[in-house]
Every structure is written in C-alpha cells, then in structure tokens.
Amino acid sequence: MTASFVDPASGQLRPGAPAAAPLERLVDRAGDDPQRLLAALAAHGIAAAAVVEVVARRAPAVAQAAVWRAAVARSREKGDRLRLAGERAEAALAGLGDRVALPGSPLGPAWSSDIDVLVRSDALADAEAALCAAGFLDVNPLLARLGRRTPGVRRFAAIADRRVLGSVELCLRLHDDGPRADAAIAVAVAGAPGRLPRLAPADRALRRCGKIAAKRRVTVRDVLELAALREEVGALPRGRAVRVAERRCRALVEPDGGRRPPPVSPTWLQARVRSLRRQARRTLRPNRMLVAFTGIDGSGKSTQAELLTGSLLRTSIPAQAVWARIGFSGSALVSRAARVGQRVLPAGSHSAQRARASGAASAAAPLTRRGPIGWSWALAVTLDYLCIARRAAHGPPGTVMVLDRALPDALVDLEQGFGGALDLRLQRWLIERWSPRPDLIFHLRLSGAAAHARKADLFSADVLERYARRYEAVLAGPETVALDATRAAEDIARDALRVLAGARPGGCAAGYDDPGRRDGFRH
C-alpha cells in the first residue's frame, strides 16, 4: 500500500498534500540555489526524483537548472537499479516461502537506499546460500575487514549485466537492537504469486518507529514515513519507541514541539552506546583498506579505480578514489617552483616529454632532467609525491581507499620523467621505502604493443615494451593480482570487486564461516 500523498507509479510526492508541508518548507528555505536544495535533500534522506513535481511548483528556477536535472537523472537511475535488485532478491529467495518477509515502504521504492529482507533465525544460512546461488556477492568478509559489520545483518551486492545494482541486507531483527524478526515474519501478509510476504502494517510501524527512536537526528523523510504509516494503520501501536518517534518527529516540524525533551528511550541509549563503541574501535584500529590499480599508460587505471569506487558505494561501503602521480600532482610549493623555473630557464629546458616518449638518455635530456639541477629537481618531486601519496592514502577509518597509481607506477614514472640521464638510486630508495603499501594491488597487465595502440601519440612502442617489462619485474609480491587489461572494462571491474570481497570465482566469499577472519585479501 502506498500513502495517499505519494503517486504509486512514480513515487512522486503530491504537491499541496498536508503531509507534504515539511518537505515543501525544506524546498522553500533553499530558495533558488540548486546546490543548497540538493544538500538539504541529501541530509534528509530524500531522493531528488521523488520531489520533481514539488520543486517544479515551488522553485521553478531550480527545476530548470542543469545541476538539478542531472541529480534527478542519477536519482531515477538509482531507483531503477534498486527496483531490479529487489526483483532479483525476491526471485532468489522465493524458495524460502514464509521464512522471510519484506518490510515494504508506504512511500514506494523510489525512496529506498537499499533492499532489506527480514529472515527467521533458522533460515539465515538458507537465505545466504540462495543469494549466492543467484549470483549475489557476499561482501561480509570485506565489512569485517573494515570493522563495519552490524550484528544481525548480512549484506550482499546485487549484480546484473556486469554492474552492481545495490545492497541487499538480510536482517535477523525487526530493527537494530530490536526484537527478533521471527514473530513479525510469522504473521506477515502473503504476497502475490512469485512475491515474498510483506510485514503486517503494525509491524512495519514498529520497525520504523524503532529506527526513528534510535536515530541521532530525525529527518523530514522520517516525518513522511510516520505520516504514511499513521494513514495506513490508523492508530500507531503502543510502546515507548513509538512515543519517542512521534515526539521527535513533532519536534522537527512544529516550532514548539520540542520544548520538552522526548522521554528517554532504551533504543536510543543502546544506539548511542553502540556508536561510541564503534567510534572507539575505529580510532584504535582504523581498519581502512588500501587497494591500488597499477600498469603502464593506457592500461585503464583511472577507469578501474572509478568503477571499483562506484561499485563499493552502491553496496553502501565507504570508498574513495585517490590519484597521485610523481611530477604531476605537485603541492603548491613545488608548482610555484616549477613556474619560476619555466620563466628563468631557457625555453625547452624544462619539459621531459620528448625524452619520455623516445626513451632518450642524457644527450637529449633537458636541463632540468640532467646534472645537479636535474638531480635536485628529481629529489624535490620525489619527496613532494611521497607527502601527497601518504596523506591521500590515510583516509577515514573503515574506508576502502582506491589508489589510481601506486609504488610501481612511481618507479616507472621516475624513470620516464628523467629520461635515464641521472643516478636516481636515492630517489628510488625513498619511493620503495616510503610509498604507501597497498593491501591489494591489481596489475592491469598490457603488452607494450597493445599500450602503443592506445597511446601512439605519446610513446614509442619499444619504450612502452621496456616499461611493461619493468612492471613485471617490480610486481612480484603475494599481494598482487594480475588482470588482463585487454578485456572489457566492465569485466575487469567485476573480477576486481570479487577479489576484493574475498570471493571464489563462482560467487560467494571464501572463508566466511568465521566473520572475524581477515584472510582472502592476500593473493
């Protein structure tokens, strides 16, 4: 059942409905600034595609902005992905019958951020096996490695057509720190043929109120969810969590609704204690993971870093892509020094592109790539690169940092950038000693001839072949996984994600019997 103030087909909030007033005020406060509106919607968990009609009516200037239209397109694409993920999850779990149930949302699937499935305690292993057999990717070993496991929740990535659709979570409890879901599943409403049972309206209300009561901050979406549930069930069930949820939502939308603090909720206290414990663990053991893509120019490092980061984010796993290249991503100080050198030194004496492309040695090397000036400049850019790379790799706790270039690339780039005209033993030693050490390195293996076909305007074939051999010599450690870079980018990205998740070639993760295991990441 969908709320009366939401269009059931599109998930659009109907403008002018009384329940939509909090969101309309949110749009009004943003004025004609699309970035401010998008930030407000994101903070309140509202998809841009769900409020197109409201924005068109109340902020027509924003509705015409290119940045708003792009955000709506992304939001709709995400909604389509999640709908497909939900359909695939239902098909995969259909054999479990009444041992699982979907919570459902009165606001419709356009408002969802992932797919939750409630599972009876005695059906968890069967549900996991069913998802794995259907091609879902078990990411729980990776979550354990990052310190992001949630008790009573198992997460899987829904994959179709070589792309990640979204996150599917098997939940043993009605909500975090709430009661077991078994009783709610037992009285779930049978679905249509081929569809899983849905929670009864009262249990959906209890689940949502438990979530609201546990939140650190209530959002406009919570207010809309509660209004939709109240419309569906009439009177909300009794309970402390329900009272707290109602008071907190009222405090958000009514100026004088929050004069008195809401009653203390055990659910809220448990959530805050759990959050403090999690923050303490991440402070003591950050559990970030460093993954790198490496390979000669033209192998597709940037593309793969972007695809892997996007896949992880779609699975609700924090990830950041980082790019740092020696001699190119310089700090402000080194960049200013380079500009001064370009003004002071003779023309043509500060670019190494010709030497890099031809592999020339000292005779053709420019002034800044030979002699004392060249050696000093090589040391300066090496130290600058190490500072940037180490700072970039030190990301937030519990995050996968995806490096676009790593230690092997820095060694090869050092050789490329200075044309073989200098004794660079000190610089090489510094890079080998102080470069960030990835937990996992993906070597995008590409022959010199294949790379030349992609970068014919930058390098000669024999130079690229020499660099390819250099990569083979450097990348000999057990943490390296070689991937054939001549394949389609989507196929490479799929294999990289499976390796990162600790997966067997067939689908599910290896070594997940013990959730605390950290193996499967060194290959």
N, C-alpha and C positions, 0 to 999 in steps of 0.2 A: 504494500500500500504506500502511495506517495502522498505527501502533505498537499493540502488544497492550494497552498501558496507556491507550489513548485510544479512546473509543467512536467508531466510524467515521461514524455517522449525525449525532451532535450535536457531536463534537469535545470531549466532556467527558472530563476526566482521571478515570480509575477510582480511587476511594479504596482505599487499602490496598495498591496495587501497589508493589513495591520501588522502581521507578524514580520513583514519585511522592513519595518520602520528602523530598527537598529542598523541594518546594513545601509539603508538609504542615507542615514545620518553619517555613516562612515564615508560614503561617496561624496556627500556634500562637503565634509570637512577637508577632503583632498583638493577641492577646487578644480582648477583646470590643469593641474600638474599630473600627467600620467604616471611618472615615476613615483610620486608620492602616493598615488592611489594603489599602484601595484605593490608597494612596500606595505601599505596598510592591509591590503587583502591577504598578502602572504603572512603577515603577523597574526591574522585572524583565521588562517586556515581555509580561505575561500578561493575556489578556482575562478580564474577570470572568465572562463567560458560559461560559468553558471550565472553571471550577473551582467551579461551583454545588454539585455533589454533595460535593466535598471540604469546602467551607465549611459546608454543612448538617450534615455529620457531626462536624466538629471545632470549629466555632464557631456553634452553633445560635442564639445571641443575635444575632450579626451577620447571619445569614441572614434574621432576621425584621425587621431594621432597614429603614426606608423608603429611606434613602440607598443601601443595598446593592441593594435591589430595583430602584431607579431606574438604578443603574450597570449592573446585569445587563441591563435592558431596552435601554439605549443600546448595550451591547456586542453584544447579539443583532441589533439593528438595523444596526449597522456590519457584522457578519458577513454579514447578508443582502445588504447593498449590495455588499460585495466579491465575494460569490458571483455576483451578477448582473453585476458589472463583468468578472469572469473569463470568464463565459459569452459576453458580448458581445465581449470581446477575442479569444477563440478563434474565434468566428464571423467576425469581421472579418479575421483572419489565416489563415483556413483555406486560402485560395488560395496561400499561400506554401509549403505542403507541408512537406518536410523541411528547409527552410532556417531554421526557427525551432523552439524547444523550450521547454517549461515546466519549471522546476526541480521544482515539486511540493514538498509538505511531508509528512513522515510523521506530523505532529501534526494535519493536516487544515486546511481553510480557515478554521475559527474562530480560528486562531492568527495569521492573516495581518494585516499592516498595509497592504499594497499588493499589486499584481499585477506580478510580474517575468516578462518574456519574454526569453529568450536569442535573439539574432539573429546570423546569419552576417554577416560584414563586407560581402559583396556584396549582401546583401538588405535593408540598413538603409533605403535610400530607398524600396523597395517596401513595406516594413512601415509606414513613416511614412505613405505615400500611402494604404495600405489602412485605417489607423486614421482618417485624416482623412475618407476617403470614407464611413466608417461613422458619422460624427458625433462622433468623439472630438475634444477640444480640445487643440491643441498649446500647451503652456504654457512651452516652452523660451525664447521671447523674454523672457518675464517673469522666468524664472530667471536669464537672462543679465543683465537689468537689475538684479536683486538681488544679483548675484555669487554665485549658488548653483548654477551648472552643475557637474555631475560629469562628468569625462572619460569617454567611452564609454557614457554613459547619456542616453537621450532620454525625457522624461516627457510623458504625455498624461493629460487628465482624461476619465474615462468619464462620459457624461451620458445620462440616460434620464428621461423624464417630467418634464422641466424641472428636474432636480436633479442635482447631482454625486454620482456613486456612489463614486468613489475614484480613486486614482492607478494608472496603468498605465505601467510603465517598460520600454523596450526597451534591453537590456544587450548590449554587444559583448564583454564579458569574463565569465569564469566567476565572478569576484568582483573587487572593486576592487583594482587593481594586480596582478591575477592574469593567467593566460594568456588568449589569445583563446578565445572560446567555440566557434569553428568545429569544433575536433576533438571536443568533447563533443557538439555537435549532430549531427555525422556518425554517432555511434554511439548516438543517442537511441533509446528504445524507442517503436515506433509506437503511437499511441493508438487508441482505439475510433473507429469511423466518425464523422466530424464533429468529432473532437477532435485537438488538436495532439500531437505527440510529447512524451514525458517524458524527462528526463535519466535515464541509467542510474544505478543506486544508487551505484556507486563515484564517479561524477562529482558526484552530489548531496552525497556525503560530503566530497569535496574542496572543493566550494563552501562548505559550511557551516563546515568547519574553517578555511578561509581567512578567512572572516568573523570567526570567533571569535578567531583568532590576531591579527587586525588591530584588534580592539576595545580601547578604552581600559579598559573594565570589563566583566567577564563577568557574565552574569545566570543566574538559575535556568532561564529558557527555553532558554538555550544548553545547559545541562546536559541538559535533557529532549530537545532536538533531537539531541544527540550520542548519548544513550542509545537513541533511536528508530532512528537510523542504524546504530548498532552492532548492534542487534537485527535490522535488515534485511539488512545485508551481512555479518554475522559478524565478520570482522576488518577494521578500517578500513584504507584504503590507506596505504602508507608515504609518508613525507615529513616535512620539518621542520615545516611548518604543522600537520600532523596531530598531531605530538608536542607542539607548543606548545599546541594546542587542548585536548588531553587533560590536560596538566599544569595548565592554567589552570582547567579545569572541576573537576578533582580538588581543587585548592586551595580552591575555593569551598565544596565540600560536606564535605571531610574536615578536621578540626581541624589535623592535622599534614601535610596535603597540600601546604602552601605554604611549608614551612620553607626549601626551596631555591628561588631564583628560577627561573622557566622559562628554557629556553635562548633566546638572542637570536634573534628571528625577523625576517628581512628584510621580511616582510609587515607586521609590527608597526612596524618602523622607518619604512617607507615611509608608512604611515598617519599616524604622528605628524608626520613632516616635512610631509606634505600638510596636516594640520590646522594646523600652525604657519603655513604659508604662507597658508592661508585666513584665519586669525585676523589675520595682519598686513595682508592686503589689506582686510579689513573694518574694521580700525582706521584705516587710511589713507583708505579710501573706503568709508564705511558702506553706501552703496547702498540705503538704505531708500527706500521709495516712499510718498508721501503721496497718498491718494485721499480725496475728500470727496463727501458727498451734501448737497445744498442744495435749499431750496424752502420755500414758505410752510407754515404749520402745517397739518397734515392731509395733506401730500403723501407721507408714508411714509418719512421719512429714517431713523428708527431701525430700522424693519423691514428696509430695504435694506442698511443697514450690518451688521446681524446676519446676513442671508442671504449677503452677499458674504464676510464673515469666515468663516462656516461652510464655504462652498464652497472657499475657499482652503485652509483647514485640512484638508479632506478630500482635497485634492490634495497634501498634505504641504508646503504653502507657508506659512511662519510669517505670521500676521496677527493684528492686534489692533484691536478697535473702541474708539473714543475718543469720549466725549461731553463737550462743554464749552459752556455757554450763558451769555452775559453776564447777570449779575444773578441767576443761579440756581445755578451751580456754584461758589460763592464759597469762598475759603480760610477757615481757622478764624478769622483776624483779622477779616476782613470780616463773617463770620457773627456774631461776638461784637458787633461794632459795630452790626449791624442789630438784634440783640436788645436792646441798650441803647437804641437809638433808639425801638424799639417801647414800651419802658417809660416813657421820658421824654416823648416827643411825644404830643400829644392823639390820642385814638382816631380812626382813619380817615385819619390824615395820612401814613401810610407805605405804603399799598398803591396801586399804579397799575393794578390790574386793570380797574377801571371805565373809566379813561381809555384803556387799551389796547384794550378791546373796542369803545368808541364812537368812538375817534379824536379825543377831545376835546382842546382846546388849554389854554391857561393858566387859563381860568376854572374848569375842572373838575379841574385837576391838583392832587393832594395836595401838602402842604408839602414833602415830600422829592422832589418832581418839578418844583419851580419855585424861582426865586430863588437866592440864594447857596448855601443848603443843598442844593437840588436839583442845582445845577451841580457842587458839590464831591462829592456822592454819585455822580453820573454819572462823574466823573473817577476816583473810587476804584474803582468796579466795573469800569470800562474797564481800568484798569491791572491789577487783580486778574485779570480774564478773560485778558488777554494773557499774564500769567505762567503761568496754568494751561494755556492752549491751547498755548503754545510748549513747555512742559515735557512735555505729553502727546504732542505730535507728534514729539518727539525719542525715538523708540522704539529697540529693539535693532537693530543692524546687520542688513541682509538681510531686513528685515521689511516687510510692507505694513501701513501704519498707515491705518485706515479711519476718517475723521472723520465723525461724525454732527453736522453743522453746521460751517460754515466762515465765511470772511470776509463773504460776502453776508448770511448769517443774522445775524452780529453787527451789521452796519449796520442791518438791518431791526429787529432786537430792540432796538437802542438807540433807534430812533425810537418803537417800540411802548412801551417801558418808561417813556419820559419824556413821552409824550403831546403832543409838538410844542410844549412850553412853554419850551424853553431853546435857547440858542445853543450847539450841540454841535459846532462846527467843530473844536475841538481834539480832542475825543474821536473824531470821525470820522477825523481825520488820523492819530491814533495807531493806530486799528484798521487803516486802509488801509496804514499804513507797517509795522506790526509783527506783524500776524496771520500765522500760518503760511501759506505759499504752496503749495497742493497741486500735484502734478504733473498731476493729472487731477481734474476736477470734474464730477460728474453732477448736472445740474439736473433735478430732478423737477418737470416743468412741470405746473401745475394752475391752472385758472382760479379767480378769486375765488368764482364761483358754486358750482363743484364743491367748493372748500375749505369754503365755508359749510355745505354739506350735511353735511360731516363734522365741523365744529366750530361748529355753530349755537349751542351754549351758551356759547361763549367770545368770538366776534367777530361784528360785523355784516357784512353782505355787501359794503357799499361800502368798509369798511375793508380787508377781505381783497382786494378788487379793486385797491385802491391799492397794497397790499403786493405783489401779483402783478406789477403794472407796475414796481414798484421792483426786483424781482428781474430782470426782463427788461432793465432799464437797466444794472444792475450786472454781470450775467453776459454780457459781450460778448467775452471773451477767447478765443484759439485753443485753450486747454486745456479748454474747456467742452464737454460732450456733453449735449444735451438729450434727456430721456427722458419719454415720455408717462406721467404718473403715474396716469392713469385706467385703465390696463391692469392685468391680474392681477399681483400682487407677484412670482410665480414667473417670469413672462415678463420683467419688468423686471430681475430679478436675473440671469437668463440672459444678457440683452443686455449688462448691465454687466460681467459676467465676460468675455464675448467681447471687448469693447472693451479691458478691462484687459489681457487676454492678447495684445493686438495682432492680433486675428483678423479675417479677412474675414467678411462676412455668411454665407458658405457653410460655414464651419467652421474651416479651418486658419489658422495665423498668417501674417500678411503679413510679408515681408522676413526670412525665417528662413534664407536662403541663407548669410548671414554670421552665425554665432552671436554675434558681438560687437556687432552692431548694436543701437542703442538707440532706433530710431525706432518709429513705431506707437503712441506714447503721448501725442502731442500732436495734438489733433483740433480 
